[in-house]
Amino acid sequence: MRIHIESIGRVESTLKDPASAPRQADEGAPEAWLIFEPHVAAGLRGIKAGTEVLLLTWLDRAHRSVLVVQPRGDTSRPPEGVFNTRSPHRPNPIGLHRVKVAEVDGLRVRVKHLEAIDGTPIIDVKAVLSEDVAKR
């Protein structure tokens, strides 16, 4: 089955090289801008500074044929199936990033601690639900 996904924006970041980018947000990821396409502007309604969101990206520079990896590149560890890791290299390289919004400026949203590299396509944004909302 084929699935069609369209980019709704892109990441604008100081991170340019996948090899030197942090592997996780808490490993020194910088702030970055999310630049959205005009046709999705209404979807940003309600997002403001302080909001936490789940950002889904398409890791367009990942290798899509990988099914087994050395976790974190550590050859002393046994190989793992890619679905048991956070490796960007996988059949469908979807990135999942929990980020906090620092600023909203029209179609530009500045977020804290994003390890995605410059130009990475954005495919979706989802609200982080509080425990109260999740229980309803």
Backbone hydrogen bonds in HBPLUS format (Angstrom, degrees):
<---DONOR---> <-ACCEPTOR-->    atom                        ^
c    i                          cat <-CA-CA->   ^        H-A-AA   ^      H-
h    n   atom  resd res      DA  || num        DHA   H-A  angle D-A-AA Bond
n    s   type  num  typ     dist DA aas  dist angle  dist       angle   num
A0008-ILE N   A0122-ILE O   2.80 MM 114  5.66 164.4  1.82 155.4 160.9     1
A0037-GLU N   A0008-ILE O   2.87 MM  29  5.55 163.4  1.90 143.7 141.5     2
A0122-ILE N   A0009-GLY O   2.91 MM 113  4.98 172.1  1.91 120.3 121.2     3
A0010-ARG N   A0035-ILE O   2.87 MM  25  5.34 147.9  1.97 141.0 150.9     4
A0035-ILE N   A0010-ARG O   2.86 MM  25  5.34 178.6  1.86 168.1 167.6     5
A0011-VAL N   A0120-THR O   2.86 MM 109  5.21 145.7  1.98 141.6 152.9     6
A0119-GLY N   A0011-VAL O   2.75 MM 108  5.17 165.8  1.77 151.7 151.1     7
A0012-GLU N   A0033-TRP O   2.75 MM  21  4.98 162.2  1.79 158.8 159.2     8
A0033-TRP N   A0012-GLU O   2.90 MM  21  4.98 171.6  1.90 153.8 153.5     9
A0118-ASP N   A0015-LEU O   2.73 MM 103  5.75 173.2  1.73 172.0 169.9    10
A0020-SER N   A0017-ASP O   3.10 MM   3  5.59 138.7  2.27 112.8 123.0    11
A0021-ALA N   A0018-PRO O   3.36 MM   3  5.19 153.7  2.44  96.9 104.5    12
A0027-GLU N   A0024-GLN O   3.06 MM   3  5.51 159.2  2.10 119.6 122.0    13
A0029-ALA N   A0025-ALA O   3.28 MM   4  4.90 158.5  2.33 134.6 136.8    14
A0114-LEU N   A0030-PRO O   2.97 MM  84  5.97 167.2  1.98 163.4 159.1    15
A0032-ALA N   A0111-VAL O   3.00 MM  79  5.54 152.5  2.08 148.7 156.4    16
A0111-VAL N   A0032-ALA O   2.82 MM  79  5.54 164.9  1.84 165.9 171.1    17
A0034-LEU N   A0109-VAL O   2.68 MM  75  5.00 155.5  1.74 140.4 149.2    18
A0109-VAL N   A0034-LEU O   2.89 MM  75  5.00 157.6  1.94 142.0 149.5    19
A0036-PHE N   A0107-LEU O   2.88 MM  71  5.16 176.4  1.88 157.6 158.8    20
A0040-VAL N   A0037-GLU O   3.13 MM   3  5.87 168.7  2.14 124.7 128.3    21
A0041-ALA N   A0038-PRO O   3.18 MM   3  5.34 168.1  2.20 116.9 117.4    22
A0043-GLY N   A0040-VAL O   2.92 MM   3  5.42 138.3  2.10 114.1 125.9    23
A0044-LEU N   A0041-ALA O   3.05 MM   3  5.60 162.2  2.08 116.5 122.1    24
A0045-ARG N   A0042-ALA O   3.20 MM   3  5.60 165.7  2.23 112.4 116.7    25
A0047-ILE N   A0044-LEU O   3.02 MM   3  5.68 165.0  2.04 142.3 145.3    26
A0051-THR N   A0048-LYS O   2.97 MM   3  5.66 164.3  1.99 145.2 147.9    27
A0050-GLY N   A0101-VAL O   2.79 MM  51  5.35 174.6  1.80 145.9 144.9    28
A0101-VAL N   A0051-THR O   2.81 MM  50  5.35 173.9  1.81 165.9 167.5    29
A0128-VAL N   A0052-GLU O   3.38 MM  76  5.82 148.0  2.49 144.5 135.5    30
A0053-VAL N   A0099-VAL O   2.93 MM  46  5.63 161.0  1.97 161.0 167.3    31
A0099-VAL N   A0053-VAL O   2.96 MM  46  5.63 162.8  1.99 165.7 169.7    32
A0054-LEU N   A0126-LYS O   2.70 MM  72  5.03 170.4  1.71 158.1 161.6    33
A0126-LYS N   A0054-LEU O   2.83 MM  72  5.03 157.6  1.88 145.2 152.7    34
A0055-LEU N   A0097-HIS O   2.72 MM  42  5.02 172.3  1.73 156.1 156.7    35
A0097-HIS N   A0055-LEU O   2.91 MM  42  5.02 153.1  1.99 146.9 154.5    36
A0056-LEU N   A0124-ASP O   2.89 MM  68  5.04 176.4  1.89 146.0 145.3    37
A0123-ILE N   A0056-LEU O   2.82 MM  67  5.58 168.2  1.83 145.8 148.8    38
A0124-ASP N   A0056-LEU O   3.25 MM  68  5.04 147.8  2.36 139.4 134.1    39
A0057-THR N   A0095-GLY O   2.90 MM  38  4.72 155.2  1.96 127.5 135.6    40
A0095-GLY N   A0057-THR O   2.72 MM  38  4.72 162.4  1.75 132.3 138.3    41
A0058-TRP N   A0121-PRO O   2.93 MM  63  5.41 156.7  1.99 144.9 150.2    42
A0060-ASP N   A0058-TRP O   2.77 MM   2  5.45 125.5  2.07 113.6  96.8    43
A0059-LEU N   A0093-PRO O   2.71 MM  34  5.18 166.2  1.73 167.4 167.5    44
A0062-ALA N   A0059-LEU O   3.01 MM   3  5.64 163.8  2.04 127.5 128.9    45
A0082-VAL N   A0067-LEU O   2.80 MM  15  5.10 165.6  1.82 133.1 133.3    46
A0069-VAL N   A0080-GLU O   2.91 MM  11  5.55 159.9  1.95 159.5 163.9    47
A0080-GLU N   A0069-VAL O   2.84 MM  11  5.55 164.1  1.86 163.5 167.1    48
A0073-GLY N   A0070-GLN O   2.82 MM   3  4.96 157.7  1.87 138.7 133.2    49
A0074-ASP N   A0071-PRO O   3.04 MM   3  5.91 171.3  2.05 128.4 130.3    50
A0077-ARG N   A0074-ASP O   3.10 MM   3  5.78 163.9  2.12 118.1 123.3    51
A0084-ASN N   A0081-GLY O   2.85 MM   3  5.54 164.8  1.88 125.8 130.7    52
A0085-THR N   A0082-VAL O   3.15 MM   3  5.29 152.6  2.23 114.1 113.5    53
A0094-ILE N   A0092-ASN O   2.72 MM   2  5.81 129.6  1.97 117.7 101.6    54
A0112-LYS N   A0100-LYS O   2.94 MM  12  5.54 156.2  2.00 154.3 161.6    55
A0102-ALA N   A0110-ARG O   2.70 MM   8  5.40 172.5  1.71 150.5 152.3    56
A0103-GLU N   A0110-ARG O   3.32 MM   7  5.04 151.8  2.41 135.3 133.5    57
A0110-ARG N   A0103-GLU O   2.82 MM   7  5.04 151.8  1.90 141.6 150.4    58
A0105-ASP N   A0108-ARG O   2.71 MM   3  5.03 175.2  1.71 166.6 166.2    59
A0108-ARG N   A0105-ASP O   3.02 MM   3  5.03 159.5  2.06 117.3 121.9    60
A0120-THR N   A0117-ILE O   3.11 MM   3  5.87 156.1  2.17 146.2 146.8    61
A0134-ALA N   A0130-SER O   2.97 MM   4  6.15 164.2  2.00 157.2 162.1    62
A0135-LYS N   A0131-GLU O   3.13 MM   4  6.22 139.6  2.30 143.2 151.5    63
A0136-ARG N   A0133-VAL O   3.18 MM   3  5.49 152.4  2.26 107.2 115.2    64
